[in-house]
C-alpha cells in the first residue's frame, strides 16, 4: 500500500528513523526536528500513526506502563525507511531546481533603466 508522504508523515518518519519512540516523544521530536514549524496535536499524531501503520511504513513495537499510563512504542519498518529516503531525495531534487533557478534569475529592467 502506498500513501502520500504529508508533512506530518515526513516528520514522524524522520523521528522514528532515530529509533523506536512513544507518542509523546514523537510529538516532541517532530517539533524539534522541524524547528518548531510543525507541531502535532494528539488526534493528528495518532491518525497519522494509524495511516502509516496501515501502509506498512511503521509498526507497533511494544507497550509499557509508566506512572499508570500506557505508552505504545512505534518503529520504522524497512518500507518506511525506503519511503522516507525516497521522499528526502525528491525534496532535495526539488530544492536543487529551485536553487538553480534562483541563481540564474535575471532581474527585470524597468523603463527608467533601474533594476527592479
Secondary structure, 3 states (H helix, E strand, C coil): CCCCCCHHHHHHHHHHCCCCEEHHHHHHHHHHHCCCCCCCCHHHHHHHHHHHHHCCCEEEEEEEEECCEEEEEEEECHHHHHHHHHHHHHHHHHHHHHHHHHHCCCCCECCCCCEC
